[in-house]
């Protein structure tokens, strides 16, 4: 029987940054797992052709029989494509390298930017009783990322604490602005989370100061540290909060999940 206290629709968050290596997939996996640990039902949609989120949650390539690629082409539904993971309460729609050809496959579709939006907002999705949908975007501003932003309520931006970080962020914010003006007027920035942060490094401190000075409350109070346990966890197909629950990385992602929920009034 459906839970009467559950909101009618899940909150959809695209995790995006066109720059690779900033902790985007790591943040998606661990934030999703931390939300699930809090008793929420979460779906992770992997729309990165590299499929790292799928691998990091233990979905072997040979087991990805229904994927986001099939979903975008209309050959499957989210309910059929969603797979259980090693984390209770966390489902995933996996990705394969087939997604690399999605641009060409969708080019003749007049509603190509709305395919994921329509798939994730069909009434039958209510059967999954989801609280959150997190979309792991590719490290580029292509049709897949645009689909994620059109489908999403908000965009969460992982920002590595390094030189040129804010410069790269400006292009992403422009893309969000364009999507808001043309396809999804309700899209907003969920926030910016600083990742791979080394508090002993003066440059990292300067990046944090610049980010907070320029973006204010958009920057989450939680800062994800550079932590070897976070790096090790994917090779065991586990989020860091399960691989090493007491590590600094695990603690940070739990804090981020709590801060996110507080922003949503939960």
TAZI-V738532 format. One record per backbone hydrogen bond with DSSP energy under -1.0 kcal/mol. CO is the residue of the C=O (numbers start at 1). NH is the residue of the N-H. If there is no record, write none. Layout:
CO & NH
CO & NH
This chain:
3 & 6
11 & 133
12 & 153
12 & 154
13 & 135
14 & 156
15 & 137
23 & 27
24 & 28
25 & 29
26 & 30
27 & 31
28 & 32
29 & 33
30 & 34
31 & 35
32 & 36
33 & 37
34 & 38
35 & 40
36 & 39
41 & 131
41 & 132
42 & 91
43 & 134
44 & 93
45 & 136
48 & 51
51 & 55
52 & 56
54 & 59
55 & 58
60 & 63
61 & 64
63 & 65
67 & 71
68 & 72
69 & 73
70 & 75
71 & 74
77 & 81
78 & 82
83 & 92
87 & 90
89 & 42
90 & 85
91 & 44
92 & 83
93 & 46
94 & 68
96 & 99
97 & 100
98 & 101
99 & 102
101 & 105
102 & 106
106 & 109
109 & 112
111 & 114
114 & 118
115 & 119
116 & 120
117 & 121
122 & 125
123 & 126
124 & 127
125 & 128
126 & 129
131 & 11
132 & 43
133 & 13
134 & 45
135 & 15
136 & 47
138 & 140
142 & 146
143 & 147
144 & 148
145 & 149
146 & 150
147 & 151
148 & 152
153 & 188
154 & 14
155 & 190
155 & 191
156 & 16
157 & 193
159 & 195
160 & 162
162 & 165
164 & 168
165 & 169
166 & 170
168 & 172
169 & 173
170 & 174
171 & 175
172 & 176
173 & 177
174 & 178
175 & 179
176 & 180
177 & 181
178 & 182
179 & 183
179 & 184
184 & 187
188 & 155
191 & 157
192 & 220
193 & 159
194 & 224
195 & 161
197 & 226
198 & 201
201 & 205
202 & 206
203 & 207
204 & 208
205 & 209
206 & 210
207 & 211
208 & 212
209 & 213
210 & 214
211 & 215
212 & 216
215 & 218
216 & 219
218 & 192
224 & 197
227 & 231
228 & 232
229 & 233
232 & 235
233 & 236
233 & 238
234 & 237
239 & 242
239 & 243
240 & 244
244 & 247
247 & 251
248 & 252
249 & 253
250 & 254
251 & 255
252 & 256
253 & 257
254 & 258
255 & 259
256 & 260
257 & 261
258 & 262
259 & 263
260 & 264
261 & 266
262 & 265
